[in-house]
Amino acid sequence: MRAPLPRLHAITDERIARRADLPEVARQLAAAGGANLALHARGRALSGLEHFDFANRLAAYPPTCLFVNDRLDVALAMHAVGVQLSSHSLPISAARQLDTTWWIGKSVHDLAEADAAKAEGADYLLVGPVYHTATHPDRPPLGLEALGRIARLGIPVIAIGGIDAERAKDVKAAGAYGAAAIRALWESADPEGAARWMLEELQ
């Protein structure tokens, strides 16, 4: 029996992977989130070995849940709780064959992509950007109404894109199961407080 899907997802990138303060920030996030926090090992520019090493470092904070983005080989080696796939990843069906216990998520940006991911067998959807975000400045935000339509498809939705503690309550009200963030968590002056506040709004 697999663990429940975490409500809060701390997404990373190559820059975070190489930060000297990664262990301390991860420790603070884990102190607030516990088993309701997913730490995502993500980094498209990382080599396979770098991605494995990064995932290994993020796995050091139980009872948080390790998710690996795109690299199914790394997820297998690290006994990850879940994987996050994009349009450039292997199909959901291939991931399912590798490990039937994984939470398998798909990144989607509109209702059509969400409907297709549901039909393909995704366990949850990472939906965004809901708000304008510096991470993807060229992508127009979906907004709460579109997020709500996707949430009504009936599988858990994790909202991403410009989400902070104040907006977490709004995406929850729109129908999201949980939220994901990069800057609001990893770049916060108080990572533990930010994670705790976001989780309080998502309950």
HUZI-V179327 format. One record per residue. N is the residue number from 1. RES is the residue in one letter. PHI is phi as a letter, one per 20 degrees, with the letter a starting at -180 (* if undefined). PSI is psi in radians with two decimals (999 if undefined). OMEGA is omega in radians with two decimals (NA if undefined). Layout:
# HUZI-V179327
<<N | RES | PHI | PSI | OMEGA> <N | RES | PHI | PSI | OMEGA>>
This chain:
# HUZI-V179327
<<1 | M | * | 2.20 | -3.08> <2 | R | e | 2.76 | 3.13> <3 | A | f | 2.72 | 3.08> <4 | P | f | 2.66 | 3.08> <5 | L | f | 2.18 | 3.12> <6 | P | f | 2.60 | 3.11> <7 | R | e | -0.54 | -3.06> <8 | L | d | 2.29 | -3.10> <9 | H | c | 2.04 | 3.11> <10 | A | e | 1.78 | -3.08> <11 | I | e | 2.52 | -3.13> <12 | T | d | 3.12 | 2.99> <13 | D | b | -3.08 | -3.08> <14 | E | f | -0.65 | -3.12> <15 | R | f | -0.78 | 3.11> <16 | I | f | -0.68 | -3.13> <17 | A | g | -0.51 | -3.05> <18 | R | d | 0.10 | -3.14> <19 | R | f | 2.41 | -3.14> <20 | A | f | -0.49 | -3.10> <21 | D | e | 0.22 | -3.14> <22 | L | g | -0.85 | -3.11> <23 | P | g | -0.69 | -3.10> <24 | E | f | -0.75 | 3.13> <25 | V | f | -0.74 | 3.10> <26 | A | f | -0.67 | 3.12> <27 | R | f | -0.73 | 3.13> <28 | Q | f | -0.74 | 3.11> <29 | L | f | -0.73 | -3.13> <30 | A | f | -0.62 | 3.13> <31 | A | f | -0.58 | -3.14> <32 | A | e | -0.68 | -2.97> <33 | G | e | -0.61 | -3.10> <34 | G | l | -2.40 | -3.09> <35 | A | f | -0.19 | 3.13> <36 | N | e | 0.21 | 3.13> <37 | L | c | 2.26 | 3.01> <38 | A | d | 2.20 | 3.04> <39 | L | e | 2.06 | -3.06> <40 | H | e | 2.09 | 3.02> <41 | A | e | 1.76 | -3.08> <42 | R | c | 2.43 | 3.11> <43 | G | r | 1.60 | -3.03> <44 | R | f | -0.47 | -3.11> <45 | A | e | -0.02 | 3.13> <46 | L | f | 2.50 | 3.00> <47 | S | f | 2.95 | 3.12> <48 | G | g | -0.74 | -3.14> <49 | L | f | -0.72 | 3.11> <50 | E | f | -0.70 | 3.14> <51 | H | f | -0.72 | 3.10> <52 | F | f | -0.80 | 3.14> <53 | D | f | -0.70 | 3.13> <54 | F | f | -0.83 | 3.12> <55 | A | f | -0.66 | 3.13> <56 | N | f | -0.68 | 3.11> <57 | R | f | -0.66 | 3.14> <58 | L | f | -0.35 | -3.13> <59 | A | f | -0.02 | -3.03> <60 | A | e | 0.26 | -3.05> <61 | Y | c | 1.02 | 3.08> <62 | P | f | 2.63 | 0.13> <63 | P | e | 0.43 | 3.07> <64 | T | f | 2.81 | -3.09> <65 | C | d | 2.23 | 3.10> <66 | L | e | 2.17 | 2.98> <67 | F | d | 2.51 | 3.12> <68 | V | d | 2.26 | 3.14> <69 | N | e | 2.19 | 2.99> <70 | D | m | -0.81 | -3.00> <71 | R | e | 1.62 | -3.11> <72 | L | f | -0.52 | 3.11> <73 | D | f | -0.72 | 3.11> <74 | V | f | -0.73 | 3.13> <75 | A | f | -0.71 | 3.10> <76 | L | f | -0.83 | -3.10> <77 | A | f | -0.56 | -3.07> <78 | M | e | 0.04 | -3.09> <79 | H | l | 0.83 | -3.12> <80 | A | f | 2.68 | 3.08> <81 | V | f | -0.58 | -3.09> <82 | G | b | 2.95 | 3.08> <83 | V | c | 2.57 | 3.12> <84 | Q | d | 2.09 | -3.06> <85 | L | d | 2.65 | 3.08> <86 | S | d | -3.07 | 3.13> <87 | S | f | -0.30 | -3.13> <88 | H | e | -0.02 | -3.09> <89 | S | e | 3.03 | 2.98> <90 | L | f | 2.75 | -3.14> <91 | P | f | 2.73 | 3.09> <92 | I | g | -0.68 | -3.13> <93 | S | f | -0.64 | 3.11> <94 | A | f | -0.72 | 3.10> <95 | A | f | -0.69 | -3.12> <96 | R | f | -0.64 | 3.13> <97 | Q | f | -0.52 | -3.12> <98 | L | f | -0.67 | -3.14> <99 | D | b | 1.94 | -3.08> <100 | T | f | -0.18 | -3.10> <101 | T | e | -0.19 | -3.11> <102 | W | f | 2.54 | 2.77> <103 | W | f | 2.11 | -3.10> <104 | I | d | 2.00 | -3.14> <105 | G | d | 2.73 | 3.10> <106 | K | c | 2.33 | 3.09> <107 | S | e | 2.19 | -3.13> <108 | V | c | 2.76 | -3.03> <109 | H | c | -0.04 | 3.08> <110 | D | a | 3.09 | -3.06> <111 | L | f | -0.69 | -3.13> <112 | A | f | -0.78 | 3.11> <113 | E | f | -0.66 | 3.13> <114 | A | f | -0.77 | 3.13> <115 | D | f | -0.70 | 3.12> <116 | A | f | -0.71 | 3.13> <117 | A | f | -0.67 | 3.08> <118 | K | f | -0.79 | 3.14> <119 | A | f | -0.55 | -3.14> <120 | E | f | -0.30 | 3.07> <121 | G | o | 0.34 | 3.11> <122 | A | f | 2.51 | 3.07> <123 | D | e | -0.51 | 3.11> <124 | Y | b | 2.88 | -3.13> <125 | L | c | 2.33 | 2.98> <126 | L | e | 1.92 | -2.93> <127 | V | d | 2.19 | 3.09> <128 | G | r | -3.11 | -0.01> <129 | P | f | 2.34 | 3.11> <130 | V | f | -0.74 | 3.09> <131 | Y | d | 2.93 | 3.06> <132 | H | f | 2.42 | -3.14> <133 | T | c | 2.49 | 3.11> <134 | A | f | -0.35 | 3.13> <135 | T | f | -0.65 | 3.11> <136 | H | c | 1.26 | -3.03> <137 | P | f | -0.36 | -3.10> <138 | D | e | -0.09 | -3.09> <139 | R | e | 2.14 | -3.13> <140 | P | f | 2.50 | -3.13> <141 | P | f | 2.56 | 3.13> <142 | L | f | -0.73 | -3.05> <143 | G | n | 2.92 | -3.04> <144 | L | f | -0.57 | -3.13> <145 | E | f | -0.80 | 3.11> <146 | A | f | -0.66 | 3.07> <147 | L | g | -0.75 | 3.13> <148 | G | f | -0.70 | 3.11> <149 | R | f | -0.70 | 3.12> <150 | I | f | -0.71 | 3.14> <151 | A | f | -0.53 | -3.13> <152 | R | f | -0.05 | 3.03> <153 | L | f | -0.40 | 2.99> <154 | G | o | 0.15 | 3.01> <155 | I | c | 2.72 | -3.05> <156 | P | g | 2.37 | 3.12> <157 | V | d | 2.24 | 3.02> <158 | I | d | 2.00 | -3.10> <159 | A | e | 2.45 | 3.13> <160 | I | b | 2.72 | 3.08> <161 | G | o | 1.69 | 3.12> <162 | G | m | 0.33 | -3.10> <163 | I | e | 2.26 | 2.98> <164 | D | c | -3.02 | -3.07> <165 | A | f | -0.69 | -3.12> <166 | E | f | -0.63 | -3.13> <167 | R | e | -0.31 | 3.14> <168 | A | g | -0.67 | 3.12> <169 | K | f | -0.64 | -3.11> <170 | D | f | -0.73 | 3.14> <171 | V | f | -0.58 | 3.05> <172 | K | f | -0.79 | 3.13> <173 | A | f | -0.51 | 3.13> <174 | A | f | -0.19 | 3.09> <175 | G | p | -0.05 | -3.13> <176 | A | f | 2.51 | 3.05> <177 | Y | f | -0.65 | -3.08> <178 | G | b | -2.96 | -3.10> <179 | A | b | 2.73 | 3.09> <180 | A | c | 2.63 | -3.14> <181 | A | b | 2.71 | 3.00> <182 | I | d | -1.27 | -3.02> <183 | R | f | -0.72 | -3.07> <184 | A | f | -0.36 | 3.14> <185 | L | d | -0.97 | -3.04> <186 | W | f | -0.41 | -3.11> <187 | E | d | 0.15 | 3.11> <188 | S | f | 2.56 | 3.03> <189 | A | f | -0.34 | 3.13> <190 | D | c | 1.36 | -3.08> <191 | P | g | -0.72 | -3.14> <192 | E | f | -0.78 | 3.13> <193 | G | f | -0.70 | 3.14> <194 | A | f | -0.78 | 3.14> <195 | A | f | -0.72 | -3.13> <196 | R | f | -0.74 | -3.12> <197 | W | f | -0.76 | 3.14> <198 | M | f | -0.74 | 3.13> <199 | L | f | -0.66 | 3.09> <200 | E | f | -0.68 | -3.13> <201 | E | f | -0.37 | -3.08> <202 | L | e | -0.15 | -3.09> <203 | Q | f | 999 | NA>>
